[in-house]
Amino acid sequence: MLEGVHAVKHALRFGARLDVVWTPDRGSLVELVAELAPDVLVAVTALAVEVDRSTWARLAPRGLPSPALGLAARPGVVPADVLAAPGPAPVVLLEAPRHLGNVGAVVRVAAAAGAAGVLVTGPSDPWAPGAVRGGAGLQFAVPTAQVDDLPATDRPLVALDPTGERLTAGAVPDRAVLAFGTERHGLSTALLERAEHRVAIPMRPGVSSLNLATAVAIVLYAGGTGPPSQ
């Protein structure tokens, strides 16, 4: 489910197959897309189906910030293929995150920075509606999958850990798997022992943690991986 215009536009921009875009006001939706994302206007116009208010209330009981609810095919993502992707871009690994909105925000950051993929362990599905909402549909822009554990890989594993070396520009090696734990508990002992490098984000004394997506953004950009050149 793609909730809102931003999720719909990103899905279309990055090759998603949409079956329908429901809306309570087709005219308003077309006008909004023409203003915000004219590159997908033809596609949205063809997909848009206006429903009555009672049907819309059942489809979107929490309400949406913009009048669009899309239904898209979820792509098949093979974690081993994500890890085998060529090029220097890193893969982001989230170990047992708890909040779907944070998972989505990480996907959004990873897509912006040109990461090779996002892998998520634990029960939080990065394709759940809350995560797709938090990621503004950018799961279609960066390969994203749920895994039981980090598969075997020749990529260097870099763990974000407060005992690690201070994060500096260029500290992250090419093709790294960047592992992030929860704000409260950090990474598991098993994953820390598996890591080849540990890095820490320098913070003011007394500040104990950062939001997950903020930490991912800092490491992707300040660590020297950054987005691909245009």
N, C-alpha and C positions, 0 to 999 in steps of 0.2 A: 504494500500500500504506500502510495506517495501522497503525503499530506501537504497541500499548499502548492502555489505556483513555482516556488524555488526548487522544490524537490522534482516536480514534473519537468521543468526546463533542464535541470542538470541530467536527469535520466535520459531525456531525448538527445541532448548534446553529446552524450557519451555512449550512444548506440543501444539504449534499452529498447526492448520490444514492448510497447504499451498496447493494451487491449482497449482501454476506454479512459476518458477523463470525465468524471461526473461533476456537475456544477448546479447550483440552484439558480444561477443567473448567467446564461451563456453570453449575453451581450457584454456584461461587466467583465467576465473572464477574458473574452477576446480583446477588449480594450486594455486590460491590465497587461496581458501578454504582449500586445503591440508596443506598449510603453517600456516594459522591463526586459523582454526577450524576443525582439522581432525575428531573430534567426530561427525560432521554433514556432512562429505564429501559424504557418501553414499546417504543420503537424497537429498542433493543439486544436485548431479550428476543425480539422477533419475528425479528431477523436472526441471532441466535446459533446456530451449528451446532457441536456438539461433535465433535471428531475424536480418534482414538486417539493415544497418545503417539508412536508412530513417525511418523505423518503430521504431527503437530505439530513434531517434530524436523526434518522436511524443510521445513515451511513457515517455521519460525523457527529456523534452525540456530545463530544467535548467542545465542538466548535473548532474552526480553523481560521488562521489569520488571513487567508485569501481563499476565494471560492473555487477550489480545485481539489479533487481527490482522484488520483490516478491508480490504475491497476496495471502492474508491469510484471513481466516474466523475470524471475530471479535467475541470474546467470550461474552456470556451473563453474565453480572455482576449485581447482585442485591445488592444495597447499604445496605439494612437492613441485608443481610447476611454478608457483610464486617464488619459491626459494631458488629455483634453477634459472630464473630470469637473468639474462645477460645485462651487463652495464653496471655502473657504480652505485646506483640508487639503493638505499637501505630498505629493509623490511621492518615494520613496526610489530612488535609482539606485546600484547596486553595479557598479563597473567591474572586470571580470575577477577576482572573488573566487576563492580557491583551495580553501577548506574548506567542504564542504557543511553541516557542523554550524553554522558561523558564519552561513552564508546562512539557515539555518532560524531561528537565534536572532534575526537581523535581522527576519525576517518576524514573529516573535513580538512583538518590540518595536513594530514598525510597526502591527500589529493593535491592540495595547494603546493606542497613542497616537492611533489614529484616522487614520492616514495614508490617502491616497487610493489608494495602490498601491505595489508594489515591482517594479522592473524590474532585470534582471540581464544584463549582457553577459558574453561569454566562454563557456567550455565548461561551467561549473557550472550544471546545471539545477536551478532552485529547487523543482522538483517531484520530484526524485530521492528515493528512499527515505530517504537520510541527511539531506536537507534537510527533508523532511516530518517526520521524527523530531525533528530539532532545533527545528522550528517548532511541535511538538505539534499538527500538523494545522491550524494557523491560516492556512495558505494558502487555506483556504476562507472566511476572515473578511476578508481584504484581497486585492484583485486582484493577482495575482502572475504575472509572465511573463518569459521569456527573450527578449532582443532582440539583434540584431547590433550595433546602435548606438542612441544616443538619437535617436528620431525628431524631426522638426521640431515645435516647440511654442512657444506664446506664454507659457508659464510662465517665470518668471525662474530661471536656472540658478545655483545656489549651490554652490560647490566647497569641500569641506573640505580645507584646505591650511595647512601650518605657517607660510607667509608671509602668510596672510590677516589680516584684522582680528580682534581678540580677540572671541570669542563672548560676547555679552551678552543679557540678556532682551529679547526683541522684535527681535533682530537679523535674524531670518529673515523675509523678506517672505511674505505670503499666497501660496498656490498655487505655492510654490517647488518646483523639482526639486532635491533635496539629493543631491549626488554624492559618493561615497566610493570611494577607491581601496584598494589593498592596504596592509597594515602596512609592508611593506618598501619598496615603490616609490611609494606614493601614487597620485595620478591621472596619467593620460597628459598629455603636453604639449598634444595636440589638444583634450582636454576642458577643461583649464585655460584655454586661450586662448578657448574658447567661452563660459566662465562670465562672468556679469555681476557676480557677487560672490564673494569668497573670505573664508572665516571660519576661524579657528583656535581649537581648544580650549586654554585656558590650562592648562599643566601645570608641575609642579615641575621645576626644572633637573635634568638628568640622566635624566629619564624621556622616552624618545624616541617612544613610541607607546602606543596603547590597543587592546584587542581591538575588532574591527570592530563587533560588536553594542553594546558599551559606548559607542563613539563615536557611533553612530546614536542611541542612547537619549539621550545628553547633548544632541545638537543638536535632537532632536525636542522635548524637554521644556525644557531651559534656553534654547533659542533662541526660545521663545515660541509654538511651534506647539501643543504639548500635545495631550491628548485632548479630544474634544468634550465639552461640558457635558452632564450627565445630567439 
